[in-house]
Amino acid sequence: MINKLESIKKGLILEDNVYCVIPFDDYNSHYLGINNDYQIALLIKSINIDKKRYVNFKGRNLKILFDRESAINNQGVNENDRFTILHLMSDKRNIQNYFLDICELLLKNIGDYPKIENVHKELENVKEIFLNLNKNKLKQELGLWGELFLISLQNNKEKAISSWHLNSKDRLDFNSGKIKVEVKTTLSNERKHIFKLNQLRNHYKENVLVCSIMTAEIENGISIINLIDVISKNIKPVVKLKLLNKISSVLGNELLTMNFRCFDKRSALESILIYDSKEIPAIDQDCFSDQISNIVFTSNLTKSLSKNVDIKKLIF
């Protein structure tokens, strides 16, 4: 789509703030545009009967202008209309392609001629995704791979995604309200994992499950990107947008430049076990003063008693 747009733009001399546009896929009211600086933009035609006003947004890679009168060149004809504009301020092809993927999901969520309040609501996730591209990575690749691998196995993937907690302040990886799960993934041939004490022992009365995965790095394995594709096949576009938002919050500025490693799906499937957190060797909370925190240790689960559960129905 970008190549087609660039081809049409060649030879055209546009005035400033004018976009040369083509329809975005089969939509009647939305366009992909390009300006004189060869920066691309999504132009969304929305309904704003009550003349609602929203605060514009400007980040390092993306700016959003709500319900703005804009000039476009559509098949050689100059027109003026009002659009909400997502203007990408990057000429890097990998960021442009990522932008198109996000736009495709966004438009599937809002459809043709959406109400502007719905556009504003859906753009919150888009803003977060592009803000995350300026942040540092929060989690190591193997840990993220293990969590996505568990999501990919779930019958209810949408529930698993909504239960997935990635804030650095969260103690556990998944919390559906009914079940709490911490995922640990190792490349070791021993079932050893690193825990924080408050993940296994604390003063709250709660049932926490630990999902232990053992795998290996192999050339023909599956990567984080492969797992995202598997998960995305059977979820709604609005949930996929939330999934991409969460992943971007973890990988940050490495998302579009990272050389993703591949891990062994078969060994992960054969080795995955679930434990009650109370069955895992840990230090007793009462051994430490309340003034001591951030206690971390390695625990060997080899002799711990695992639970007999249906992995596909773990998060519900």
HUFENRA-V117369 format. One line per field, one symbol per residue. burial: I if it has 24 or more other C-alpha atoms within 12 Angstrom, else O. Layout:
BEGIN
burial->???
END
This chain:
BEGIN
burial->OIOOIIOIIOOIOIOOIIIIIIIIOOOOIIIIIIIOIIIIIIIIIIIIOOOOOOOOIOOOIIIIIIIIOIIIIIOOOOOOIIIIIIIIIIOOOOIIOIIIIIIIIIIIIIIIIIIIIIIIOIIOIIIIIIIIIOOOIIIOIIIIIIIIIIIIIIOIIIIIIIIIIIOOOOIIIIIOOOIIIIIIIIIOOOIIIIIIIIIIIIOOOOOIIIIIIIIIIOOOOIIIIOIIOOIIOOIOIIIIIIIIIIIIIIIIIIIIOOOIOIIIIOOIIOIIIIIIIIOIIIOOOOOOOOOOOOIOOOIOIOOOOOOOOOIOOIII
END
